Amino acid sequence: MNEKDNYLKNAELATEQKCNMIETRRIS
């Protein structure tokens, strides 16, 4: 895997985690 793909994947995961945190906070 090249570094650019790795970076994009990490950015995607980070975004997903942020969205999940926001969702959780809104529900509770």
Contact map, one row per residue, 1 for C-alpha under 8 A:
1110110000000000000000000000
1111110000000000000000000000
1111111000000000000000000000
0111111100000000000000000000
1111111110000000000000000000
1111111111000000000000000000
0011111111100000000000000000
0001111111110000000000000000
0000111111111000000000000000
0000011111111100000000000000
0000001111111110000000000000
0000000111111111000000000000
0000000011111111100000000000
0000000001111111110000000000
0000000000111111111000000000
0000000000011111111100000000
0000000000001111111110000000
0000000000000111111111000000
0000000000000011111111100000
0000000000000001111111110000
0000000000000000111111111000
0000000000000000011111111100
0000000000000000001111111110
0000000000000000000111111111
0000000000000000000011111111
0000000000000000000001111111
0000000000000000000000111111
0000000000000000000000011111
